Amino acid sequence: MMNSITTKLNVDNLIMMALQEDISSEDVTTNAVMREAKKGKVDLICKQDGIIAGLPVFQRVFELLDDTTEVKMYFKDGDEVKNGDLLAEVTGDIRVLLSGERTALNYLQRMSGIATYTKSVSKLLEGSKTKLLDTRKTTPNMRIFEKYAVKAGGGYNHRYNLSDGILIKDNHIGAAGGVANAVKLAKEYAPFVRKIEVEVENLEMLQEALDAGADIIMLDNMSHEDMKKAVEMVAGKAETECSGNITKENIAKIIDIGVDYVSSGALTHSAPILDVSLKNLHSIE
């Protein structure tokens, strides 16, 4: 995510918006207690065991405020971290360190929490062929960060947005007047390189989707027994995905079904943050 082109095109403006939300005109507290530039250093400390994600975003916050800020990293995204670990040291104008602190930590805590939760869920699928996917149930203006965090935690990304792939859901089917017509219309409209995924809620809809030539079948909120029957019906004619309130607590129940993918909105909408903190700020001049 954080190569230079992607950063400039898709990340910098979002970080700037977050900074502008936190500093509408000035950081009045910092400006009151620190009247002039002074070089300082602060430690990034982990306060909870987990998976770290978002270190380049954390760094970029300070660089956008002052491109002379230096961040020395001791871990990389995807690494397992422990309570008490020194993750990084940030050196620069103390005013920048103070003003950027909350925004930088907000990104890092949120992204690390998602990576940590994703890792804990993906471990439950070890030994099976099923891959863990995220969804579009992300925080507005945070999707690029949250989906990156899923990958850092060992998960995989579903489509990024509505332009990224065809997923015919229940309301699309209702609008088109049925599964068969929805798939027919999608095939007529979409480029041939696009796969067509169809969400089905029962075995009858599944048969319609298969007959219509769907590439991927999403088994949505179906019983365990029906999902097993569905995979047998598909028999390799399409890829399969199951979804519907999949969480850490119940995901192990789908391992024996044999689906190719399982998608979970909980990865991004229900993950708690990972506690990290900036501590020991001091002048070095």
N, C-alpha and C positions, 0 to 999 in steps of 0.2 A: 504493500500500500504506500510506503513512504519513499519511493524513488522520487527524484527531484521533479519530474514532469507531473506525476500524480499529485504531489504535494502542492505545487503551484496552482494546478487546475482545480483540484477538488477539496483540498484540505485547508490551505491557508485562509481562504475566505470564511470558512466555518469557524476556525479558531479565532479569527478577528471579530466575528460576530459575538462569540462567547466573551471575548475580552471587553468589547464595547458594552455588553450587557452588564458587566461587573464594574466598568470604569466609564461612566457616562460623560464625565468631564475631567475629573481628576481623582486620584486616591488621596483624599483629604487627610487621612490619618498619617500615611507615610510622608506626605509632603510637610506635615506639621512637625514630625519628629526627626526628619532627615532632610535638611535644607539644601544639601549639595551632594554631588556624587561622591561615593566612597566605596572602594572595592571590598567585597565580602564573600564569604563561603557559607553554604548551608548543606546539611546532610539529608538525603532522602532515605528514610528508615522504614522498613517493613514491620508492621505491627500484628501481622496475622499470617498463618501458613496459607499458601495457595499458589496460583500460576500468575506470573506477572505479564501484563500486556499493556501497550500504550506508551512505552518509554520514549519512542521517537516523537510522539505527539506531545508528551510532557516537555521534552526538550524544545520542540518547535514553539511552544507558547512563549518561552523566555527569549528565543531568538527573534521572534516577531516584535517583541518589545525592545530588544537591543541585540543586534546581530553579533556583538562582541562577547555575549554571554557564553561561557564554556560549561559543558556538562560532561563529566567523566562517569561512564557507566561501568558497573561491575556485574551486571546481568544483562541478558537479552530477552526479548519477547518470547514467551513460551516456556521460559525456565521455571522450575519449581523454586519457590522462595519460602523462607522460614521467618517466624517472628524474631525480630532483632537484627535481621540482615541489613547491612549497609548496601543499598541498591545503587546509589549514585551520589556524586558531589556536584553541586552547582556553584560556579564562581562568576561573579559579575558585580555590577552596580547594585548595592544593597536596595536601592529604591525599586529596581526591576525585580529583584528576588522577592520583595515583599508584595509588590503589586500583582505579580503573575502567579503567586503561590496557590491561591484558591482555584483558579481556572485550571492550572496544570494538574493539581491533585484531583479535581473533579473528573477530568478525562481518565487519569491513570487508575483511580479507584473504580470507576464504572467499568472500564474495559477489563481490568484485572478480575473484577468480580464475575463478569461474563465468561472470561477464559477459565476461571476456576470452576464455575458451575458446569460449563461445557465439558471440561476434563472429567469431572465426577460422573457425569451422565454417560460420556463415551466409554468410560471404563466398564460400564455395565453391559456394553455390546461387544466387548472383546471376545474373540473366538467365534463370532458370527460373521456373516457376509454383509450384514446390514450397516449402512453408513448413516451417520447422524447429520441432519440438515437443520439450518435455521429457517426463519420465515421473514415476512415483511412486517411483523409485529415489533417494530423498533421505535425508539424515541425520535420524534421529528427532529431533523437536522443532525441526528447522531448515527444514521444508518451505516455510513462508511466506516465509522469507528467501531460500531457494535458488531458488524459482520466480520471485520478484521479480527476482532477479539475472539469470535467463535472459532476462526481458523487457528488462532494462536493456542486455543484450548483443545485442539484436535478434532474439531467438527468441520463440516463442509457447508458451503454457501448454496442455498437455493437461489432462485432468480433475484437479482439485485433490486429491480423495480418493474413497473408495468410494461416498460419498453423492452425488457430483457428476455421475455419468454411468454409463451401462450399457456395459460392455465385456466381452463374452462370450469368455473365453479357453479354452485347450485343456481345462483341468480342469473348467470350467463345462460344456463340451460333453460331457465324459465323464460328469459327474454327471447331466446331462439326458438322456443316451442318444443324442445326435446334434445336429447343427447345427440342423436344422429344428425339432425340439422345443424346443431352447434358445431360439430366436428366438420361437417361438409362446408359450412361457411368459413371456418377457420382455414381449411385447406385451400379454398378458393382465394382467400385474402392474403395469407401469409406467404413469405418466401419459402421455397422448398427446403431451405436449410434449417427452418425452425421446426423443432419437435412440438408435438401437441400433447399436452397433459389434460386429463379429464378427471374431475372429482366425482366419485360415485358413492352412493349411500347404501346401496343394496345390490344383490347379485343380478337382478334384472337390468339395472342401469349399467352394471359392469359388462354384461353381454352386449348391450347396445353399443357401448364404447369400443369394445373389441371388434364388433362387426363393422363399425364405422372407420376403423383403422387408427385408433389412438396410439400414440407412441409410449405414453406413460399413463398408468392408472393410479390415481390417488384414492385409497380406501379411507373414507372419512367417517369417523365415529361408528364404525361397524363392530359388531361383537367379535370376540376372539374366534369363535367357531366359524362365523361367516368369513372372516379374513383368511382363515386357513383354506376354506373352500374357494375363495376368490383367487388365491395364489395357484391353486390346482387348476382352476378354469383358465387362468392366463397362460400357464404352461410355457412361459418363455416368449409368448407372442408380443409382449410389451414389458417394459420395466414397471416395477410396482413400488408404491410409496404408501405408508400409512400415516395418518395424522389424526388429530382430535384429542386435545387435553393430555398430550404426552408429557410426563414429568419424570423427574429422578425417581419418584416413588413407584411408578408403574411401568417404566419402560422395559424392565426385564421380562415382563409378561409377553412381549411381542417377539422375543428372540426365536422361538420355535416356529413362528409363522413363515419365515423365509422370505420376507420382503427385501427388496434391494435398498430401500431408503426408509427412514423414519424422520418426520419433521416435527420440530417442537418449538412453539412460540415461547415457551418458558425460558429458553436459553437467553433470550434478550429481554423479555418483559418481566421476569421474576427472579433474576439473579441478584443476590445481595452484593453490595460493594465489598472490595477487599481493602482493609484498613492500611493505609500508608500515610506517612507524615513527613513534613520538612521540619527538622530540628537543628539546634546548635548553631544558629546563625551568629556569625562573628566577623568582625573587621579583620582584614589581613594586610592592612597598610599601617 
